[in-house]
Amino acid sequence: MTADAFATAAAVTDPELPVVTIAELGILRDAHGDGTTATVTITPTYSGCPAMGTIRADIARALRAAGYTEVDIRTEYAPAWTTDWITPAGRRKLAAAGIAPPGAAPGGRTGLPLVGAPPPECPRCGSTEVAELSRFGPTACTSLWRCHTCLEPFEHVKPH
C-alpha cells in the first residue's frame, strides 16, 4: 500500500529554510500517485536555485519510503514562483524561527515596482526600525538585517 503522494511530498522540508515544508514555501505545485508511480511537479524559487537537486532527492526518498517504486519529478517554470505563494502557516513558521517573512511581491505579478518595498518587521520584536546589512544572506533568497529597537540581526526572505 502506498501513502498519499501529495501529503508525502508536502511534508518534505526545504533544505535552506528547514523550518518550512516545500508545500508551505509554495514550490510544490502538484503530486499524485497511480499505483506504485508518483508524479510530482515543483517550481524553483528562481531558475538557478542550488537547493533544487537536494529537494528533488528528498522528495524521491520520501516517496520511495512511502511505497512508490517509480518517482517522476517535473520542474515547471511558468508561472514563475513568487513569495506570494508562501502559505500563512509558512510565514508564521519563518517568523517563529527568527526569519522575517516577505511582504507582497513588489509590482504584483504583472509589473515592476514603482517604489521600493517597505522594510521587513523584526521577527523578534515587530519593529520596522531596521537596516539592511547585506543584500545576500546565507542563501540567495534571503538578506541580512538588524533591528534598531532590539539590536538583533535577522534574515529576511526577499519578496519576489
Secondary structure, DSSP 8 states (H G I E B T S, - for coil): ----HHHHHHT-B-SSSTTSBHHHHT-EEEEEEETTEEEEEE--SSTT-TTHHHHHHHHHHHHHHTT-SEEEEEE--SS---GGGS-HHHHHHHHHTTEE---S-TTTTTS--SS-------TTT----EEEEES--SSTTEEEEEETTT--EEEEE---
